[in-house]
Amino acid sequence: MSEPKEIFVRLDRCMGCHSCELACAVEHSGSKSLYGAISEQPRPKPRVYVESVSKTPVPVVCRHCEDAPCMHACIAGAIRRTEDGVVITQSDRCIGCWTCVMVCPYGVIGRHLEEHKAYRCDRCPDREIPACVGACPTRALVYRSVTDFSRHTRKTASAQMLGTQGG
Amino acid sequence: MAGERDAMSKSTDPAIREMIARAARMEIKTVWDRYEAMRPQCGFGDTGLCCRHCLQGPCRIDPFGEGPAEGICGASADTMVARGLDRAIAAGTAAHSGHAKHLAHTLLKVAKGRTGAYSIKEPGKLRAVAARLNIPVEGRPDNDIALDVANAALADFHEKETPVLWAATVVNPQRAKVLTDLDLVPRGIDHEVSEIMHRTLYGVDADPVNLLLGGLRCGVADLAGCYMATDIADILFGIPTPVVTEANLGTLKAGAVNIALHGHNPLLSDMLVARAHTRNEDAIAAGASGINIVGICCTGNEIMMRHGIPACTHSVSQEMAIVTGALDAMVVDYQCIMPSVASVAECMGTALITTMEIGKIPGARHIAFDEESAVEKADEIFDIAMANFRRRKNKPVDIPNIKTPVVAGFSVEAIVAALSKLDAREPLKPVVDNIVAGNIRGVCLFAGCNNVKVPQDNNFTVIARKLLKENVLVLATGCGAGALMRHGFMDPANTDALCGDGLKAVLRAIGEANGLGGPLPPVLHMGSCVDNSRAVALAVAVANYLGVDTDKLPVVASAAEAVSEKAVSIGAYAVAAGLPTHVGVMLPVLGGPLVTRVLTDKVKDLTGGYFIVDLDPESAAEKLLAAIDERRAGLGLQSPKAS
């Protein structure tokens, strides 16, 4: 099996435009189009969050941890890992106890007020590339395997050590 | 084939598809490449929820309610989108009226005898315009009248005691009352633009409805600018009459000195067309077959209407004219000229020449054009084009062998003249009788641009095809006219195939009464984008003939592939005039639910007009037909059963 991909954030590139949040909400809407989603009720909800630390924007999204605290903590057995390694909350089983919210180290699990359920990033099962990654105008969000991401980081770091660009 | 499908998603014009493929082979970046690189576009801008009007911003409002619900100043989503829309209307108004002001200054110079290059070509129109403005004409020489008309035009720009004359005198009395009651009569064209800038400033107008009404008043000022531009252009360059010509890239000639005139104002382009024959011998001496002038965008419409100059291409495909490699010079003035033409021209060895002080492009050669030295400047441009031809003449070119016959030039005067062959005393009667009888179901005006988000021309052609079959009389201006002409909609040979039986019979009767030996073309070309005023003039004439207001007429408009802020201001005056007005791309207002509701519905209670925003051309056509039928019902006229 090929190595699964993760959503990585290249923090130096984020402009804080929040486009990832919009695209995420649209992807999780009924119409899946911005023009349609904008008037839907209940309002479509984004699962990615652009936080701000001092003046630096930081996009935060579920890391789908290998050893996921939320999955261990879920008393209803609603949280499981798919074959692709994606940690998902099964709505029909969720009892809305918010234990997952309590234990998530990133704070990326939301509460759906209308449905009384927890929700989170599902890595856009209908898409090849998650909507947030596809929407990022500066490619601050990338969808790569750990190996690829690290290799890319090493290459960049190596080039910097040599004082050249690329190579 | 995936490649062909991809090409069709860019343009439905086969000549343009050939050039897109050529540009790709040559690795020349085009508008479609840049669009691809720009995607995905920002959803906040797309919905109008991004504000940069002050230095505390940028602010954006989250349409899904999780993030900020208001700007830092407290502006709501509706306030934000209404302000943004107002500024678009102001920009469009500034552009159309800037074009008009330029012509008014020229008319003033002509009246004062300060320029020998221009003259009053149409004294009849001068007197008609003067009479409409209450300027005395009896027994006065043309120049005196022209002086008064030019001064009245220039006076219309600033705030004054009287309303803007080019607004107040061009609408029917009922509409004048509606506009007066709603306080939508502009007090000065520049004043309205300036007032929009004021009221949309940080901390002024926060009431979305008040902002929209201000925008509509500015839209009426835009009508004034457009109408004035048409009036003065007709006075200086002649009233268009039907001409037979052709359109598309196939109008370029490999062996000729090809000069494309691109932009808007006939001031420069008409001069170049008038001077071309004096330089033809020089072109032949340079080894060319002669000078071949072609038009792009609304300049193309102006010189096509008056001189039968062929149209090379329009709007989104302007770069493709250069990609042929056959263009020796592209001469531009202002509006809708993509700065990218400079780099494409550099790749292809075309001379790009800018001519206006307010419209310079890095990489272009600038020849400052002015009315006093118009002839010399025109000759300088011909010299550059010929020098370019000498360099180019043995190099290969790739001109698509595609062009379409076009009959253009349907000014209101020309239409009335054609109709008077059927009824000399009441020329509008035949049209109105046919509307009443149902042979003409209604009228639709197509206007505006080609937007890269739409496969080029697709929205125009799909809607027009449907409406013509349903016997809707179709008028077109600007690059909407350009789209339809390149697809054969202005070729009388296609009238029978494209039109429903009722409309076909009417177009044939008018054509034959005028000795054309056949019908009028399926779509009537009314001119450039400022010439949307001609469509308003026609609607007002019909309204006056019937004694009803314009919002009662079965007349609709569509900017099916709009781009420019000028299309937004035209849309605003179409709505102010009471027309259901379709826009085929999204206006950046969806983030404001109240504003969206007002524009698409509530404004109907005020002006009778409203926006129909629909990106699907099939359903847009249905909505336009439904709007026509609703108006027919209002007049007590039957509509045909849905087919």
Contacts between the chains, C-beta under 8 A, distances in Angstrom:
chain1	res1	chain2	res2	distance
A	17	B	42	6.3
A	17	B	44	7.5
A	18	B	44	7.1
A	18	B	60	6.6
A	18	B	62	7.3
A	18	B	67	6.7
A	19	B	40	7.0
A	19	B	42	5.6
A	19	B	43	6.2
A	19	B	44	7.7
A	21	B	62	7.3
A	21	B	64	8.0
A	21	B	66	7.5
A	21	B	67	7.0
A	22	B	43	3.9
A	22	B	44	7.0
A	22	B	62	7.9
A	22	B	63	7.5
A	22	B	64	7.5
A	23	B	40	6.8
A	23	B	43	7.0
A	25	B	64	4.6
A	25	B	66	7.9
A	26	B	43	7.4
A	34	B	43	5.2
A	34	B	46	6.3
A	34	B	47	6.8
A	34	B	590	7.9
A	35	B	586	6.1
A	35	B	590	5.9
A	35	B	615	7.9
A	37	B	64	7.5
A	38	B	47	6.3
A	38	B	63	4.9
A	38	B	64	7.9
A	38	B	590	5.5
A	38	B	591	6.8
A	39	B	593	7.1
A	43	B	64	4.9
A	43	B	65	5.1
A	44	B	64	5.7
A	45	B	64	6.7
A	45	B	66	6.7
A	46	B	64	6.7
A	46	B	66	6.4
A	134	B	40	6.5
A	135	B	40	4.9
A	135	B	43	7.8
A	137	B	40	7.3
A	137	B	42	7.0
